[in-house]
Amino acid sequence: MNPTEPRDELTDMDPKNLEATIRQALSKLEGPTGRDLVSSGMVREIEVDGAEVTVVLRFEGVPREQRHALEDRVEALVRGLEGVTEVIVDSEVQGDPDVPAAASAGAHVHDASCAHDHGGGAAHSHGPAPTATKPAAKASNALSGVKNLIAVASGKGGVGKSTVAVNLALGLKARGARVGLLDIDVYGPSAPMLLGVTDARPGATSGNKFLPVDAYGLKVMSIGFMMEADQPGVWRGPIVGSIVKQFLTDVEWGELDYLCIDMPPGTGDAQLSLTQTAPVTGAIIVTTPSELALIDAVKGLQMFRKVETPVIGLVENMSHYACPSCGHESQPFNHGGTERVAEQYGVKILGRIPIDVDIQRGGDTGRPVTAVKPDSPQAKAFLDLADAVISTCPFRKPGDDGDPSKKKPGFLASLFKR
């Protein structure tokens, strides 16, 4: 059947009835059972937003290649209808025959994290992703050289998450680790500005993979390298999932001890896609002492626990302000709330970062304090944070000369002792 065949009899229908038009078109498309997609219940949902359409299909026991072929046919059919400019085909998969029984037992799988854009406004999902309550083993060749994936997250925007992520990465590097920074804050990427590489562009390998940008010895990749400075990130959920997956698997990360991942704020598609796509070692939740921020920090903490990703601990940013003249400390955002949350939910406080003009100016000018003023009290706060992360997620075996609890003879020396 030609996927665009129904168009002639449908284009004269009222655009307000676009959902009905799409459903009628899909009723003419045969599914793997021999019945049409609508009567067989394979069309889970049709969402129409102006000229943008999302179709959710439900598969049970259908091999991956057949799913992909049908997704392509649905995408072509709907895109061919009058009044449609963008198509996303998402899939729910149950009983995937391409996944071993032990891994798929009881799983309800969404393909959204693998959705991709074909250009021309069409996107659909390829390949299963694990359920939100039981992430599967998802190691890929692209990440096989990365020892620790650290998600730096926050429940709320504006708490300084990106500043913490950048300076944490630099702190880990200062301790002798090989470090990458992945900025997948798709709604407000900050790493290029924080590191002074706004004009940089990633290279490419002969295998069409991205080569990260070098900044202060970090391997850096950011969605910000692909966007104009004033371009808003307006993405549907499946596209967010696609971006997350591509930046994890289509970047030549090489050998890294840590890949710090600067997440978007909140508990949405990016967070779920990350845990579905990559073997995350643990998550760090950045918050301020404000009760408003702590409410959302708890939501972020609980989200990572729900998807069985360990929470390494909390970082209290903007913890206090020390007067540069007399040294008196004050707490503009109150105090004690972070301790209460840490005790209630059984997590550690990894560090407290002060409100400080040098930290702020360093971010604004692309000269992060941990890199340019490593001996300053401000940098020490981030180095202490790095030490706390290393103690939980070490990058060398205990007893190696590179153990941060022991005197280090140097990074090269530690390599020869492995």
C-alpha positions in Angstrom: 0.0 0.0 0.0 1.3 3.4 -0.9 1.4 5.3 2.4 0.2 8.6 0.8 -2.7 6.9 -1.0 -5.5 8.0 1.3 -4.6 11.7 0.8 -6.9 12.4 -2.1 -10.1 11.5 -0.2 -9.1 13.3 3.0 -7.7 16.7 2.1 -11.1 18.3 1.7 -12.0 17.7 5.3 -12.3 20.5 7.8 -8.9 21.2 9.3 -10.5 21.4 12.7 -11.2 17.7 12.4 -7.5 16.9 11.7 -7.4 14.2 14.4 -10.3 12.4 12.9 -8.7 12.8 9.5 -5.5 11.2 10.8 -7.4 8.4 12.5 -9.3 7.6 9.3 -6.0 7.5 7.4 -4.4 5.2 9.9 -7.5 2.9 9.7 -6.4 2.1 6.1 -2.9 1.1 7.2 -2.4 -2.6 7.9 -0.5 -3.6 11.0 1.6 -6.7 11.8 -1.5 -8.7 12.9 -3.2 -8.2 9.5 -5.8 -5.8 11.0 -5.6 -2.0 10.5 -3.8 0.1 13.1 -7.0 1.7 14.6 -9.2 -1.4 15.0 -6.3 -3.4 16.4 -5.7 -0.8 19.1 -2.2 0.0 18.0 -2.9 3.7 17.8 -2.5 4.7 21.5 -2.9 8.4 21.1 -3.1 11.2 18.5 -2.2 14.7 19.7 -2.8 17.7 17.4 -1.2 21.1 18.2 -2.0 23.3 15.3 -0.2 21.8 12.4 2.1 19.7 14.6 1.0 16.1 15.2 2.2 13.4 17.6 1.1 9.8 17.1 1.8 7.3 19.8 1.7 3.6 18.7 1.5 0.6 20.9 3.5 -2.5 20.0 3.4 -5.9 21.7 5.7 -8.7 20.7 6.6 -7.0 17.4 10.3 -7.3 16.3 12.3 -4.1 16.1 12.7 -4.0 12.3 8.9 -4.4 11.8 8.3 -1.6 14.3 10.7 0.7 12.6 9.2 0.0 9.2 5.7 0.7 10.4 6.8 3.9 12.2 8.3 5.1 8.9 5.0 4.3 7.1 2.9 6.1 9.7 5.2 9.2 9.6 5.0 9.4 5.8 1.3 8.9 5.8 0.5 11.6 8.3 3.1 14.0 6.9 1.4 13.7 3.6 -2.0 14.9 4.9 -3.1 18.5 4.2 -2.5 20.8 7.2 0.3 18.8 8.8 3.8 20.4 8.9 5.4 18.4 11.7 5.1 14.7 12.7 6.4 12.9 15.7 5.8 9.1 15.9 6.4 7.8 19.4 6.0 4.1 20.5 5.2 2.1 23.6 6.7 -1.4 23.5 5.7 -4.4 25.5 7.1 -7.9 25.1 10.0 -6.8 22.9 11.3 -10.0 21.2 14.7 -8.3 20.6 15.3 -7.9 24.4 16.3 -11.0 26.5 13.4 -12.2 28.6 15.2 -11.5 31.9 15.7 -7.9 30.9 12.3 -7.3 29.6 10.1 -9.2 32.1 7.4 -6.9 33.3 8.8 -3.9 31.5 6.7 -1.3 29.9 9.0 0.4 27.4 8.7 3.9 25.8 10.7 4.5 22.7 10.6 8.3 23.2 14.2 8.6 24.3 15.3 7.3 20.9 13.1 9.6 18.8 14.9 11.5 16.1 14.2 14.1 13.5 14.3 13.3 9.8 14.4 16.9 8.8 11.4 18.7 7.4 9.8 18.5 10.9 9.3 14.8 11.1 10.5 12.7 14.0 9.9 9.2 15.3 11.3 6.7 17.6 13.7 3.8 16.9 14.8 1.3 19.4 13.5 0.4 22.9 14.3 2.3 26.0 13.9 0.8 29.5 11.0 1.5 31.8 11.2 4.4 34.2 11.1 2.0 37.2 13.8 -0.4 36.1 16.6 1.0 33.8 18.2 -1.7 31.8 21.9 -2.2 31.2 22.6 0.4 28.5 26.4 0.7 28.1 27.3 1.7 24.6 30.6 1.6 22.7 30.7 5.3 22.8 30.8 5.4 26.6 32.9 2.3 27.2 35.9 4.4 28.0 34.1 6.5 30.6 34.5 5.3 34.2 32.0 7.6 36.0 29.0 9.5 34.6 27.9 12.1 37.1 24.6 13.9 36.5 24.6 17.4 38.0 20.9 18.3 38.4 18.5 20.7 40.1 14.8 20.7 40.8 14.6 24.4 40.0 16.4 26.7 37.7 18.5 29.6 38.9 20.2 27.8 41.7 23.7 27.8 40.0 23.7 24.3 38.8 25.8 25.0 35.7 28.3 27.0 37.7 28.7 24.1 40.0 28.9 21.6 37.2 31.7 23.5 35.4 33.7 24.1 38.6 33.2 20.6 39.8 34.6 19.3 36.5 37.6 21.6 36.8 38.1 20.5 40.4 38.1 16.8 39.4 40.7 17.6 36.7 42.8 19.4 39.3 42.9 16.2 41.3 44.4 14.4 38.3 41.4 12.9 36.6 40.5 12.9 32.9 37.3 14.8 32.7 34.6 15.7 30.2 31.7 18.0 30.5 28.4 17.4 28.7 26.0 20.3 28.7 22.5 19.0 27.8 20.6 21.9 29.4 18.6 22.1 26.2 16.6 25.1 27.4 19.5 27.3 28.6 23.0 25.9 27.8 25.6 27.8 29.8 28.9 25.8 29.5 30.2 27.7 26.5 29.9 31.1 28.2 31.1 29.8 31.6 34.2 28.3 30.0 34.9 31.1 27.5 34.3 29.1 24.4 31.2 30.6 22.9 32.8 30.9 19.5 34.1 27.3 19.4 32.5 24.6 17.3 33.1 20.8 17.7 35.0 19.0 15.1 34.1 15.6 13.5 35.8 12.3 13.2 36.0 10.2 10.0 33.2 8.2 11.5 30.9 11.2 11.7 31.2 11.6 15.4 31.6 14.9 17.2 34.9 15.9 18.6 34.5 17.7 21.9 35.9 21.2 22.3 38.9 21.6 24.7 38.4 24.2 27.5 40.9 24.4 30.4 41.8 20.8 29.7 38.2 19.5 29.8 36.5 17.8 26.9 33.4 19.8 26.4 30.2 19.3 24.4 27.2 21.5 24.6 23.9 22.0 22.7 25.0 25.7 23.0 27.6 25.1 20.3 24.7 24.3 17.9 22.6 27.3 18.7 22.7 31.1 18.3 23.2 32.9 21.6 19.6 34.4 21.5 18.0 31.3 20.0 15.4 29.7 22.4 15.4 26.0 23.0 11.8 25.0 22.0 11.8 21.2 22.0 9.1 18.6 22.2 9.8 15.7 24.6 10.8 13.1 22.0 13.3 15.5 20.5 14.8 16.3 23.9 15.3 12.5 24.3 17.0 12.3 20.9 19.3 15.2 21.7 20.4 13.5 25.0 21.0 10.2 23.3 23.0 11.7 20.4 25.2 13.8 22.7 26.0 10.7 24.8 26.6 8.2 21.9 27.7 10.3 18.9 30.5 12.2 20.7 34.1 10.8 20.7 34.7 11.0 24.4 37.6 8.7 24.5 39.0 7.6 27.9 37.6 9.6 30.8 37.6 9.2 34.5 34.5 11.4 34.9 31.9 12.8 32.5 30.0 15.5 34.3 26.6 16.1 32.8 24.9 19.5 33.2 21.2 18.6 33.2 18.2 20.9 32.5 16.4 21.8 35.7 13.3 19.8 36.7 12.3 16.2 36.4 11.4 15.8 32.7 12.3 14.1 29.5 16.0 14.9 29.6 16.4 13.3 33.0 14.5 10.2 32.1 16.2 9.8 28.7 19.6 10.1 30.4 18.9 7.3 32.8 17.4 5.2 30.0 20.4 5.7 27.7 23.5 5.7 29.9 24.8 3.9 32.9 24.8 6.9 35.3 27.1 6.4 38.2 25.2 8.9 40.4 23.4 12.2 40.6 24.3 15.4 42.4 21.4 17.7 43.3 22.2 21.4 43.5 20.0 23.6 45.6 20.1 26.8 47.6 19.1 26.9 51.3 15.8 28.5 50.3 12.7 26.5 51.2 11.3 27.0 47.7 14.4 25.5 46.1 14.5 22.6 48.6 11.0 21.6 47.8 12.0 21.0 44.1 15.4 19.6 45.1 13.5 16.8 47.0 11.5 16.1 43.8 14.7 15.8 41.8 16.2 13.5 44.4 13.1 11.3 44.5 13.0 11.1 40.7 16.5 9.7 40.4 15.7 7.2 43.1 12.6 6.2 41.3 14.7 5.3 38.2 17.2 3.5 40.5 20.0 6.0 39.9 22.1 6.6 43.1 22.0 10.1 44.5 25.6 11.0 45.5 24.5 13.9 47.6 23.4 17.6 47.8 25.3 20.7 47.0 24.2 23.8 48.9 25.0 26.7 46.5 24.7 30.3 47.6 25.1 28.9 51.1 26.4 32.1 52.8 28.0 35.4 52.1 31.3 36.4 53.8 31.9 40.2 54.1 35.2 40.9 52.3 36.1 43.6 55.0 35.3 41.9 58.3 34.7 38.3 57.3 31.3 38.1 59.0 29.1 35.4 57.4 25.4 35.8 56.8 22.9 33.5 55.3 20.6 35.4 52.9 18.6 32.3 52.0 18.2 31.1 55.6 20.0 28.0 56.9 19.3 24.6 58.3 16.9 23.4 55.5 19.5 21.5 53.6 20.6 19.6 56.7 17.0 18.8 57.4 16.5 17.4 53.9 19.7 15.5 53.9 18.8 13.8 57.2 15.2 13.1 56.2 16.2 11.5 52.9 19.4 9.9 53.9 21.8 11.7 51.6 25.1 13.6 52.2 25.8 17.3 51.8 28.8 17.2 49.5 29.7 20.8 49.8 28.6 24.4 50.5 29.4 27.1 47.9 29.4 30.7 49.0 27.8 33.7 47.3 30.9 35.4 45.9 31.7 38.1 43.4 34.7 36.2 42.0 32.6 33.1 41.3 30.0 35.3 39.6 32.6 37.3 37.5 34.4 34.1 36.6 31.3 32.7 35.0 30.4 35.9 33.2 33.9 36.3 31.7 34.6 32.6 30.9 37.3 32.4 33.5 36.0 30.0 36.1 37.5 30.5 39.5 38.7 26.9 40.0 40.8 27.2 36.9 42.2 30.7 37.1 42.4 31.1 40.9 43.0 27.5 42.1 44.5 28.7 45.5 41.6 31.0 46.4 39.1 30.2 49.1 36.4 30.2 46.4 38.2 27.5 44.4 38.8 25.5 47.6 35.0 25.1 48.0 34.8 23.4 44.6 38.0 21.4 45.2 36.4 20.1 48.5 33.3 19.2 46.5 35.5 17.3 44.0 37.2 15.4 46.8 33.7 14.5 48.2 32.7 13.1 44.8 36.0 11.2 44.4 35.5 9.6 47.8 32.2 8.2 46.7 33.0 7.6 43.1 36.8 7.0 42.9 38.6 6.9 39.6 41.5 4.9 40.9 41.6 1.7 43.0 42.0 2.3 46.8 45.6 2.1 47.7 46.9 3.5 44.4 49.1 6.5 44.8 46.4 8.5 43.1 44.0 7.9 46.0 43.0 11.5 47.2 43.4 10.4 50.8 47.1 9.7 50.2 50.0 11.8 49.0 50.0 11.8 45.2 53.3 11.5 43.4 51.7 12.6 40.2 49.2 11.5 37.6 51.7 9.8 35.3 53.3 7.9 38.1 49.9 6.6 39.1 49.3 5.3 35.6 52.5 3.2 35.8 51.3 1.6 39.0 48.1 0.3 37.6 
